[in-house]
Amino acid sequence: MSPKNWRDAIADATAVVGARDARLIVGHVADWSPTELALHADEPVNAKCQASIDGRVERRKAGEPLQYVLGSWGFRQLDLYVDRRVLIPRPETEYVVELVLAAINQLRVNEDAPLVVDLGTGSGAIGLSIAKELPDAQVWLTDASHDALEVARLNLIGLGQAAVGRVALQEGDWFHALPDALTGMVTLVVSNPPYVRDTDALPREVEDWEPAAALRSGPDGLDDIRRIVAAAPNWLARPGALVLEHAPDQGDAVQELMRAAGAEATSTHNDLVDRPRVTVGKW
C-alpha cells in the first residue's frame, strides 16, 4: 500500500476534528504555510509525520484545546510555546498590550527607558510582547507558578539577543516577587490576573484543561485584583500607571478600587468585540 499524501492526511483528519483544525494540525506537523501545504499536497507523508498527525488528532478529538495540541500559538508579533501549565493567549489580551504601549508613550517624561512589570505572566505573552515592541523597555515578568515561569523562560529564549539584559523572570506572589530596589521605580504595572468567580461556569475546554489557579479569584472574582491594586501605588513611579484585564462586568468595580488606592484618573476600555475588558489607572 502506498503511503498517504498530504491531501489524504488532511482529509482523514478532517473526518475526525473538522476542516479548520485538520489543516492547522497537518500544516503544523509539516511546518508549511497553507500555500506550501497546497503546493505539496500530492507528496507522500513520511511515517514520523503521520504518527505525529495521528497523535495530535486523537488529542484534539479527546477535547484538548487546539493550542495545546499544536504546542504554540500566535500572539501579536510572537509565536508562543504553550502547554497546560499556562493559560492560552487570547485576542482580548492582545488589546491589553496595545493599551500598555499607549500608556507608556503618554508617561514618557524624558529619554529614560520605561520599567514595566508583568504580574502573573503565564506564558509571557504580555511582558514579552512589550519587550519586543518597546526595544528600550526594561521588563520584569513574575509568576507564583514555577511551572508557568518555565514556559515563559522558553518563550524568552525565542526573543533572542534583543532581550538579553532587558528582561528578568522572578518567581513569587504578585509584587512579592520583586526586589525592594524597584519600590517607587516602576513606570507601569500590567496584569491579566485570575478574575472568574468561583461559582461561574466555564466552557469544558477551559475548565478541564487550563490551570484553575490562573482563572478563579474568589466569590466576586476580584480577590487578586484587590491585592494588586492595593499594592501598586507603592511600586509605581510618578507618573505611573496600572493596566488590568478583567471580566466585562467588573470595570466599574476595578475603577472604584483604583480610585480608592489614589489613582488620579481611571478609564475602562472595550475589547475588539466591544466588551469592557481593560481598565487603566494613572497615578
N, C-alpha and C positions, 0 to 999 in steps of 0.2 A: 504494500500500500504506500503510495507516495505521501510525503509529508504535507501537512496543511500549508497553504499560503496565508499571507496576512489578511486577505479578504475573507477566507474561511474562518480565521481566528476571530475576526470582528463579528461575523455572522453567528458563530457559536456562542460568543459571549453575549451578544445582543439578545439571544433567545432566553438568557438567564437573568441578566441585570438591566436590559434596556439599551437602546442605541447610544445615548449620551455617555453613560458610564462605561459601556463596552469600548467605545472609541478612545476615551481617556485612559482606560487601563491598558489597552493594546498600544496606544501611542506612547505611554509612559515606559512600558517594557521595551519597546523598540527604540526609544529615545529619538523619536521622529515627530516633527510637526504634523498637523493634519494634511498639509500639502505633500510632505515627504511620504506620509503613510499611503496616500493615494497613488503616488508615483511608484511605490514599491509593492503595491497590493498583490501582485501576482508572483512575487518571490516566495520561496519556501521559508517557513519558520523553523528555526533550529530547536532541538529538544529542550535546551535550557530555557529559552524564551517561552516556549509553550508551557512548560511546567510553571514558570512564574505567572503567566497569564491565568492558568487554571487555578492556582492557589489564590490569587487576588480576586478572581471571580467568585470563588467559594466564600471568601471572607466577606465580600460585598453582599452576596446572597444571604449570609447569616445576619446581616443588619449592621455590620461595621461601617462607620462613616467613610465615604469615598476618600476624604483627605487622609485618613489614617491608612487606608488600603494603598494609596499611592505613596505615602510617606513624605509628601511635600505638597505645598500649596502656595500660590502666588498671593502676595500682599504688597500693594503699591509697586515699588521697584525691586522688591525682594522675592526670591524663591525660597521659602522657608521649609526646613525639615520639621515635620510634626508627627507625634505619636500620642498614645493615650496618656502620657504624663502631663500634657498641656491642653488647654482649650484650642479649638480650631479657630484660626484667624478669620474674622468675618468682615464683610464690606463696611458695616457701620463703624467699625473700629478704624478703618482707613480714614474716615472723616475726622476722627479724633486727632490723627496726625496732622491733617490739614489745619485744624484749629490751633494746634500747638505751634506750627510754623508761623501762622499769622500772629499769634500772641507774642512769640519771641521777637518777631520783626517790630512790633509795637513797643516792646520792652527795651530794646537796644538803646542805651543812652550814650554809648561810646563804642570803641572798637574792641572792647573786651569780649572774649569768647563766652557764649552763654553756657551755664552749667545746668543741665537737665537731669532730673531723676524720674525714672520709670518704675513706680512701685508695683510689685506683683507682676513682673514682666512676662511670666509664662514662656512662650516660645521666643520672646524678644521682639515681637512684631513691631510694637510702638517704638521702643527705645532704639532699636537697630535701624528703623526707618529714619528716625531723627538723625542718627549718626551719619547715615548715608546722604541724606538730603541737606544737612547743615554741616559742611565739611570742617567748620571751626568749632563745633559744639563739643563740650566735654559731657559725656553721658554716663550715668550710673544706672545699672539695672539691678533691681533687688527682687528676691522672692523667698518666702518662707520654705518653699519646697526645694530640697536638694535635687530631686529628680527633674523638676522644671528647669532649674538653672543649668543642668547638664544639656538639656535641649537648647536652651539659649546660647550656651557655650559653643555648641556645634554650629549654630547659625551665625554667631560672631565670627567664627573661622571663615565662614563664607564671605564676609565683608573684605577679608584680605588685609593687605598692608595699610589701606586707608584708615582702618580703625585702630591700628596699633598706638597705644599711649593715650587714646581718647575715650575708650570705653572700659568701664570697670563693672564686674559682676560681684554682687555681695549677697550672701545668704542671711536671712533674718526676717523678723516680723515687721512689716511696713518700715517705719523710719528707724527702728532699732537696728537695721542692717547698716546704717550709715555711720561713718566716723564722726565724732563730735566736732571735728575741724570744719565740717560743712555747715554747721549751725549758722543761720543768717546769711549764707552764701549762695543759695540755690536760686537761679533765675526762674525756673519753672518746674513744678511737680505735676506729673501726669499719671493717671492710673485708670485701668479698666478692672475695677475690683469686683468681687462677688456682690451681686445685688438682687438675686432672686429670693423671694420669700420662701421660708421653709416649707410652707404648705402649698405653694404654687405647683401646678402640674407642668411638666416639661415634655417635649416630644421624646418618644422612646429612644431615638437615636442619640439624643443628648443625655437623657437620664441614665441609659445603660452603658455609655461609652466614655463620656467626658468626665474629668475629675470633679467630684461633688464639692470639694473644698474650694474650688475656683468659681463655683456657681452660686451657692446659697449663703445667705448672711442674715439670719435671724427672722423674727416674726414679720417685720416690715421690709426686710431686705436691705436695711440701712446700717446694720451694726458696723460693718467695716468702713463704710463711708463716713460715719460719725467719727471714728478713730482717726482717719486720715485728715479730715477737715479740722478737727480739734488740734492736731499736732502740727499741721502745715505752717501756720504763721511763724512758728519758732525757727523753721528751717529756711524760710523764704527770705531772699534779699528784698530790698525796697528800691525800685518797684519789683514786684514778683507776681507770679500767677499760679493758680491751681486749676487743672483741667481734668474733669471726671466724666467717664461714661457711666450711664445709669439706665434704669428702665424708663420707658416713655411716660409713666405716671409719677415719676419721682422728682422731676425737675424743680417744682416749687419747693419741695422739702429740702433738696440739696442747696438751692439758693438761700433758704432760710438758715440752714446750718452754716453756710459760708458767711452770711451777714453777722450771725451771732459770734463768729470767730474773728470779726473785724474786717471782713472784706469791704472795700470801698465801692466796688462795682461788681455786679454779677449778671450773667446772661445765660440763657439756655438756648441751644441751637438744635434745629431739626436735622435728622439724618437724610440720606439720599431718597428715602421713601416717605419723607415729611413727618417723621415721628420725633418728638422732643427727646433727644438722646444724649447730649453732651452739655455739661454746664461748666462755665469758666468763671472763676473768681479772681479778682485782682486786689492786691494789697499795695 
